[in-house]
């Protein structure tokens, strides 16, 4: 084997999360109270279209979560050596993008560098001009005349490819009447964009390059995983705390309720950003104090990301707990719970069989709604300096690195626009999806915003 | 009433004590003063002497909870917990790690913060509620749908985009305002208008949608039908009846933030270079000045609890059924 898989902690957790979701879906596949809302979400125009877009993002994130290290060329008489650079399957797929590194900024589709350089002209004299890019449009002999025909030809082919692929995928379904139009049109958009990128990205920097010459499209795609991780792994901390403490406070009442209420009032009273900042600073110091625990830079960045998720979870469970406490207070007085108690059903069993299933819809709604907020929070926290590791590729770090470049002349806008665009599509899809989930699960919410 | 307020404020003490213990645990037990000294001294291999010197200079050279070397009551009082944490209760913030007095900084920096936060808060409240009422007035029409879609789109955009975009368009392209900076006195408005505008736009999606949902829920109730049946105009129904009855949920979200207004906004102030408490806090976070962060956490919690009490009091103003006993 010339590679060795590497399982970072976050990869393991993401796989665990995936397994839990898959198991849940498998167990509940015959459960009508679960299937009906799911069907309603996926049958609605908005629900199916946004679910597809989210699935594309999740796919990118998952490909980026399968890590490995490459084996270095063998040296005789030594055990196999592995590279210290951890790569993911997504890196492998995007190899041309990853390796096409220029000297510094270049605009989208540019064939020349952003900054002038001193060069030797054909006649041997020195002149200052914009040099050609090493990779972007390097196959063109004369960019002035060949640029547009080349871009149009490649772009056209890409669009065509996307459409053909779409037709092959959709027509069999359409005939059977199983595809509905919103989903089909979204799929067309996704496939055409993919086709365009596949056709153009290896030959041009479609979204330009950043300060050190990395392709911005590559950075944007890599940022997806970070955003998704923060949005989902935080849930792993929020759920047990929010569920456990919220239901316990509502059901047991008395002392237990007092203590739990005290706990979340105290946490709530601290301004959120400050609490997160304080905790992240502490974690940062601890990571710096123990460099021996992490063998690669990726492992260290990964640990910091996990710590951030943990901290966001520890500070973020209060809302869910409060909601569940109120709901449980209401439920425990209802007849079916009273009946169970009268039959002598044990407390734990009442909690697990009668209360938990009846608050699950609130849990799902909260999780989906919180997701988009967390993705946005990453950018802000990274700007404040208490987000993910500065070496990790994330939307926040992309924005942070580029926000001063608007002052340049001409303006370097593409890195910011790319980061905001990728984030906007993800968050918008998540918000619209959350609305559908809420409408499907919460009977009270119907017809509201 | 007075009884109630006193009781609520007494109830605040254990909460503030909890906040205090939590920050103390974070900053002194997980992160020992030795770690802090090492960060501030910078170099990787600092000597024990240098660390001890830094701790002595900044008053961190005491035991955490119990000073065995002291006499009498000083055994308990001459400790880090009493010196650094409990003193916050009498609003004695002490010096920052760079030696400057935190209380003085707070007193001078709260005014620029207020100058941005207060107009943003007031104009925002008015604008968001009016916009939401407008959408509710046109509910079910295309205008309403378009408004809701606009809100969702606006709230899906990162807040940083509004700040960076606003600075670029209003500051650099149109030259309306200086991009960042601050000047005390009457000329301050030039520097304040843009941050206020940007914060208003950044908040509209979330808030207008929230208020619209509130009003839509109210408008389905019986008293609204009665009001209409009496022949009241739709505008009167909306402003007098729906708005009045939605006041409790509105106040719940609004009043609690009022005391915190003068702490300012971290992001806005640091982007626009406003020398307020928000940028003070962010600078402290970036310089890892734990004394300032600790003070701000305590102050923020105190103001939050005051906000909760004010919320309860405000209920009695808008709803005569609420009595505080």
Interface residues (C-beta under 8 A of the other chain):
Chain A: X262 X265 X266 X268 X269 X270 X271 X273 X274 X275 X277 X278 X279 X281 X282 X285 X286 X289 X372 X376 X379 X380 X383 X384 X385 X386 X395 X399 X403 X406 X407 X411 X416 X420 X423 X424 X427 X428 X431 X432 X435 X447 X448 X449
Chain B: X14 X15 X16 X18 X19 X22 X23 X26 X27 X30 X31 X35 X38 X39 X148 X151 X152 X153 X155 X156 X157 X158 X159 X160 X161 X164 X167 X168 X172 X209 X212 X213 X216 X217 X260 X263 X266 X267 X281 X282 X285 X286 X288 X290 X293 X296 X297 X300 X301 X304 X305
